[in-house]
């Protein structure tokens, strides 16, 4: 039995209750310090649960229970209750999920001279599917090959991009080339191309790489019919339609993990409807997500609450291949003229947070946190009995990429907007547009929505007031937006032997017909590198046409780094270059909200609205 690898991060936030809602802050996903499996005290059981049912309101209807196919909001929460992966998420004791052993009781890691890692997982003995058949290592091979095969057109395929052979599978559609194997029923082996820091958290504990048996994968009703959806997690589905997903505790899971901890006998996930918050207040719902406007506003006004971290941010893309934003000074001037705090205040949405950088809250750093040395104790004077009581402040933000950057790396917590605007006007003058004189007409493209319109108006005013330039917002449909922003293949007649400016990817392409475009920026999974790589000069997602040798070198170095701390440092520096070169202007981060019924405890969660309800009690 190999040792359980440690990747513990120190956290800097504590759970805070406000109006019975849990206070939120950006949190990393951590690995436990132990090396064993679930303890008897932590293992779930339904012995004392009687007929207790937890009722939850989710924001969207579910259309599948197939882990590899699910995309609806709330699906991750449901999948983590129906299935269990090699690794699983446990309660870290502060309301946030931490990484723990799941179906695998242990793993070993071997790294070769090139920096590529091979993980060998040993599954627990006696694992069972809900129909009583054994869970084997081949069930993970089947799931990963099924997901990687492009002919299946599954939405989360990119999760496996770092598995050796993934590229060959994309070209040949032969999933057997993926470097996963099952030497025996309890051993699952996967070889990676490199040593990605996020592999355990984002792949081995993902809701989308859960195991599946070969016979189930071939059954068209699996994942679409409750009775046919055999699972290996703590619950099974007893009802599944667009209005209700009802789960029931699975005795076969209880036999896998001994213990007698109380868990809910059933969990009902209801599709959100108008009036759900009133039902929650009347006691008909135990957990409600995506609170209506007045509820987050009340929490925000308390001064002791920040939105739940959601790994999505609003940004403005600048086309670096078209004037005037082919000039880096103009791009930086436009970024410096945006006061993200004032934008959020003007919008008035309590779920928005100002963006100090491109990476949103909720995206993890995977290295160790460097703790500051303790300051020497100072002599304290006796308190003044006539002094006003000290104002209570919110707990600090938990340790994630954005919080790390704010505290230690690239962006100071306090922005000197006045100084930024002075620099912005100087840069614009250096580019030949002093006071905005002679600046060309610029169109700001965005997908029509109430938030999109509000942001466009605030940004338009800021650029006009601080730079003296006129920007014209234009709302379009999603289809027109996609067509305008997408990369465009260059005609054959313009191609020659010389490098083509703006050429990206393996095919000669150029940027689309846009100058400025608003976009919601989110990584496909919780990793800063995945998001930053979109601006890599040869990336097929680099719709701005941005090129920087220094940025590319840092991204290459981060890809090659074996130590998570070193990788994190490269990524923070890469973000700093991106902010200075400004092919994209971060504006604000999105957030979420929830509220748990008074008297209930034991809820823990992860960023992006993933809730774990196994141990709810009260």
N, C-alpha and C positions, 0 to 999 in steps of 0.2 A: 504494500500500500504506500503510494507516494505521498509526500507532504503537501498540504494545501498551501499554495502560494499566497503570500500576504500582499495586499495592495491598500492597506488602511490609510485613509485620509483623515486628518483631524478636522472636526467641524467647528464652526464659530457661531452657530445659532442654536437657540433653544426654542422649544415649542411654546407658543403664546396663545392663550385663549382670549377671544374677543367676541362677545355676543354668541358664545358657544361655537364659533368658527375657529379653526386652527389658523394661527398666523402663518404666513407663507414667506419663504425666502428661497433664493436659488440654492439648490443642494446638489452635491456630487453624488454619485453612486459608489459606495465603498465596499470593500471586501472585508469580511470578518477576520478577527485576529486568530481564530481557532483553526484547527486542522481536521476536525472530525465532522460527523454528520449532524443531523438534527438531534438535539437532546430530547429525552423523554418529556421534559418539562415544556419544551417548545412545540412538540408534535401535536397536531390537531386531533381531536376526537369529538364525537357527537354524544358521548355518554351522558353528559349533564345538560345537553342543549334542549331537551324536550322538543317542543314544536316551535321553537323560536325562529321567526322569519325576519330577515332584514329587507327592507324595501328601499330601493334606490331609484332616483330619477336621473336618467342620462339624456344628453342633449340631442342625440340622433338615433334613428331607427337602425337596427342591425340587419344586414342582409346575408351574413354567413357566419358560421362558427368554425370555418376552416382557417387555422392560424395563418397560413401562407397567403390567403386571399383577402383577409379582413383589412378594411381601410376606414370604416366608419368611426367617428369620434366615440370614445368609450369602449371600443372593441378590445383594447389592450387589457383593461380592467377585467372584462369578462373572460378573456383567454387565460389570464394568469390564475383564474379560479378553476377553469376546466382542465388545464394541462399543466405539466411541470417539465421544465427544461433541465439540461445538465446542471445548470446553476439556477438558483431561485432568489427571490427578494424577501428578506426577513426584516422585522422591525428593529431599527437601530437604537430604540429606546428614547428617541427624541421626535418621533412622528415621521421620520424619513426612512426609506427603504435602504438596506445595506445588502451587499452580495453575500450569499451563503451557499453551501452545498445543496444540490437538488437531487436529481436522479443519479448523479455521479457522487459517490462518496469521497472520491479523491481524484487528483490528476497529477501528472508529471509533465515537465516542460524540458525539452532538449533543444538547444539553439546551435546551429552549425556555424562554420567560419564566415558564411555570407550574411549572418544575422537572421536567417529564416528559422522559425520555430516549429517544432512538432509537439502537439499536445496529445497525451495518452490519458483518456478518462477511464476510470474503473467504476462501473455502475454498481449500485447497491444490490444486495441479494434480495430475491423475493418480490421484485417490482411487478405490478399487475396493471393491466388495462381494466377498465370498468366492466368489461365482459368476462373477466377472469383469466384471460390469456396473458402470458408473461410479456413484459416489456424487455426488449433486447437491444443490443447495440446496433443491430441492423435497422431498427426502426428510426434511428437518428441518421444513418446513411441514406435511407429512403427519403427522409424529409429534406435533407440538405441537397441531394441530387435533384429531387423534384423541384425545389425552389430555384436552383441554379440553372435549370434547363430553360432556355429562352422560348422554346416551343410551347411551354406552359403559360407564358405571359403572366407570371405572378408579380405583384407590385413591389415586393420587398427583396427582389433578387440581388440588389446591390449590396445587401448585408454581407454576402459571401464573396465580395470582390477580392478580398485578401487571401482567400483559400487558394493554394497552388492548383493550377489547372483550370481556374475559373475562366480565364481568357480563352483557352482552347475550347471550353464548353460553349462559350458564346459564338464561336466561329463554326464549330462542327455540330452543335446541338447533341453531342454525345456526352451525356451527364456522367458516364463512367470515368471520364477523364478528370473529374473533380477528385482532389487528393483527400478523400475520406474513406475509411475502411473499418470493418468489424472483424478483427482476427478471431474473436470468440464472442459468445453471447453477452459477456459483461465488459468487453473492451472496445472502446470507440477511439479511433486515431484520426487526427486531422493535421495536415501539414500546411503551413502558411507561407506565403511569399513575403517574408519580412517578419516583424514582431509587433503588430499594431497594439497599442496600449489598451484599446477599447475592446479587444476581442472577447474577454470573459463577460464583461458587462453588456455590451451591445449585441453580441452574437449568441453566446452560450446561455445568456439569461433572457434573451429576447422573447417576446410573445409570438414572433413570426417564424421562429425556427424550431417550434415544438415538434416532438417526434410524431411519426405517423407510420402505421403498418402498411405493407404493400397492398394487402387485400382491401384496406380501408381507402387508400389513395385511389384505387380503381373503382370504388363504389360511388356512383354519382349522387347518392343521397347523403353521403357523409358530409357533415358540415352544413347541410341544408335542411336536415330533418333531425329533430331532437332525439328520437328513439335510435336513429342510425348513427348518431355522433358518439362513438366510443371515445373515452377520454382516459388520461392517466393522472389527472390532478385530483385535488381534494373534492371536486364537485362534478356532477354530471348534469346534462340538460334534460329537463322533464317537459319543458314547453319552449317553443321558439317560433315567434312570429314578429312582425314589425312593431307590435305594440308592447310585447312582453318577452323577456328571456328569463325563464325560471330555472334556477339551479337547485340541486339537492345533494346533500353530502354523500360522498361515495365510500361505502364500507371497504372497498378494495384498496383505497388509498390509506385508510386507517390501518389496514393490515401491513402496509409497507413501513409505516413509521409508528412505532409503539408509543403509547402515552395516552393521557386522558384529559388533555386541555379542552375546555369548553369552546365550541365553535357554533355558529348559526346552523340550524338544520336545513334551512332554505335561504336563498338570496334571490330576490325578484328585482330585475332591472326593467324599469318602465321607461318607455319613450316619453320624453318631456312634452308637456302640454301647457297651454296657458292655465294659470291658476295653481301650478305645482308648488309654488312657494307658499301660497295660502294653505295648501294641504300639509306642507311641512310644518307650518306654524300650528296647525290644528292637531298634529300628531299622526297624520296618515302616512307620512314618509319619514324614513330615518336618516337619509342622506340626500341632499339636493346639490347638483352641480350647476355651474353657469348661473349664478344668482342674478335675479332681475336688477335693473339699474339702481333702485333705491337701497337695496341691501348692501352692495359693495360700497356705495356712497356713505352709508352709516358707519361701516367699518373704517373707511378711509378717514372720515372726520374724527374718529377716535384717536388718530395719530399713532396707533399701536399695531398697524396692519400694513402689509404690502401684498400685492397680488401673488397668486400662485405662479411659479415660474413656468412659462410656456416658451419653448425654443423656436420662437418666430419673432422677427423684427421687421418693421417698415423701413425701407431704404429707398433712395433715389439713384437709379443707374444713370451714369453719364457716358455717352458714346465717345470714347477716346479717339475714334477714327474720323470724327466729323467735327468741323469747327462749330462753336468756339471751344469745345471741350477737348480738342486735340492738344490744347495748351494746358499743361499741368498747373500753371499758376492760376488760371481761370477756374479749374476744377476745385483747387484748394480754397480759393476765395469763396466760392459758393458753399463749400462745406463749413468754413469758419463762420459764415454769416447765419448759420442755422443754430438757434438756441433751442436745444432739444427739451430743456426743462420748460421753457416758455411755450413750446409747441404743445406739450402734454397739458399744461395749465389751461391753454386756450381751448383745447378740445374738451376738457372737463370730464374725460372718461377715467374713473378711478382704476380701471384695469390696465391702463397704459403706464409705462415707465419710461423715463428718458433714456436714450441710448448713448452711452459713452464710447461705444465701439460697435463693430459689425457683429460680433458674436453675441447672441441674445442670452438672457438669463436662462438657467436650467441646463446649459451645456457643460459637461464635466471637464475639469482638469483631472488627469489621471496620476499625476505625480504626488509626492509627499508634500504636505504643507510645511513651509519653513516657519516655525514659531518664533516670534520676537522674544528677545531676552526680557526677563522680568525686570521692571524698573525698581530701584531701591526704595524701600519703604520710607515715607516722609512722615515727620511728626505732624499730627493732626491737632488743630485747635478745637476747643470745646465748641459744640454747636451753639449758634445764636438762637435762643428760644423765640425771638421776635422776627426771625428771618422767614421769608416765604418758603414753602416746601419746594424742594427741587422738582423740576418738571421731569416726569417719567418719559423715557425715550424708547423707541422700538429696539428690540434686540438686533444685533448686527446681522448682516446678510450671511447666509451659509457659504461655504467654500466651493465656488464653481469657477469656470473660466472668467466670466465677467467680473465677479466679485474679486477674484485674484488680481485681475488687471487693475481694477479700481484701487486696490489696496497696495499693490507692490510693483506693478510693471509699467504699463504704457500710458494709462490715462489717469490723471489726478481726479480725486473725488470732487474737488471744487473747480468749476470752470470760470475763467475770467472772460466773460463774453465781450465786455467792452474792449479788452486788449485784442481779442480774436477779430473783432470787427475792424479795428484799426489796421491790423495786419492784412485782413481781407481786402480792404480798399487799396492798400499799398500794392498788393499783388495784382489787383485788377488794373491799376494804373501802369504797372510794369508791363502788363500784357497789351497796353495801348488803349485801355478803356477807362481813363480817369473819370471818376464820378459817373460812370456808366455811359459816357458819351461815345457814340458810334457802335455801341454793342448791338449785335444783330438780333433779330426777332428769334425767340426761343420758345419751342412748344414743349409743354410738360404733359406727358401721356400717362393716363391712369385708368384702371378698370372702374367703371361707375359703381359707387357705393356711397352710403352716407359718410362713413369714415374717410373714404378716399377723397370726397369732395371737401370735407372739413380740413384735412391735411393740406390739400392743394391750395386752399384759400390762405391758410396761415403761412405756408412757405412762400407763396407768391408775394405776400405783404412784406415778409422779412427781407427777401432779396431786393424788392423795390426800395424799402426804407434804408437798408444798410449799404447797398451797392449801387442804387440808382438804375437798376436794369429792369426791363419788362419781360416777364415770363407769362405765357398764355397757357393755362391748363386746358386740357381737352379730355373729356370722359369718353371712353369707348367700351365696346363689348369685350368680353374675354377673348373671343375669337379674333377680333381685330387687333387687340393688344398682342396676342401670341404671334400673329403674322408680322407685326411691325418690329417686334423685339428679337425674333428668331434669327439665328445666323443664316446667311444667304450664300449658296455656292457661287463662286466666281465663274463667269462665262469662260469657255475655253480660249476665246480669242485674246483675252487679257492675260493669260497665263504664259509665263516664259521660264527661262532657266534661272532668272534672278529671284530671290525671295520676294514674296508678295507682302506689302505692308498690311497688317491686320490679319494675316493668315493664321488660323488656329486649327487644332485637331489634325487628323491624318488626311483630311480632304481640304483643298483650298476653299476657304470660306471668308466672308467678310461680314461686318456687322449689319444689322437690319436698318430699316428706314425710320430711325428714331433719334432724337437728340437727348432728351431727358425722359425717363420713365420710372414711375413709382412701382415698387415691387415688394411683396411680402417675402422675406428672405428666411429660409429655414433649412437646416441640414436634414438629410434623409435619415440620419440617426445621430445620437447625442455625441458628436465629436466635432471639435473646432476645425480640425484638419480637413474633414470632409467638406465643410462649408468654404474654407479659405481656398481650397484647391480649385474652386470655380473660377478664380482669377489667375490661375496658372496660365502662362502664355499659350500652352498647347492644349488647354482644356476645351472640349467640345461644348462646355457650358459657359464659356467666357464671352458672353454676348456684348460686353463693353469693348472688346478688342484690346484690353489692357495688356501691356507687356512691360516686364521689369526683370532684369537679370538678377538683381539682389533678392527680390521676392521669390523668384523661381529657385534660387540657391537655398533659401531658408526652407521652402516647402520640400525640396529634395532631401535636405538634411533631416527634416522632421520625419520623412518617410523612412529614412535609413536608421534613425536613432533607436537603439535598443532600450535605453533607460527612459521611462516615462517622464522623469523630471527634465531630462535634456530635451525630449520632444516638445514638452510644454513650453520650454523657454524659446525654442525656435518658432513655435506657432505664435506666441505673444509678440515676438519681434516682427514676424511676418504681418501680423495685424497692424502693428505700428507703421510699417511701410505703406500698407494699403490705405491707412487713414491719411498719411501725408501726401500720397500720390492721388488719392481721392477719385478713383473710377466709380466709387459708390459713396453715397452720403447716408450714414445711419441716422435715423430720425427718432424712432421710439420702439420700445419692446412691448409685445403683447403679453397679457397675463390672464389668469383664470381665477376662479373662485369656487368655494363650496361651503356648505354648512352642515354640521353633524348635530343630530338631535341631542338635546340636553339629557344628561344621565348616561349616555353611551360613551365608552372609551375603548381604546385598543386599535383605533384606526391608524394606519400609516400609509404613506403615499410616496410617489416619485414625480418628478417634473412631467409636464404635458398631461396632467389630469389622469394619472394612473393611481387607482385606490386599491388597497388591500384590506379585505373585510373578514379574513379568516378568524380573527381574534376579537371581533367586536363583542362587547359585553356590557351589561348594565340593566 
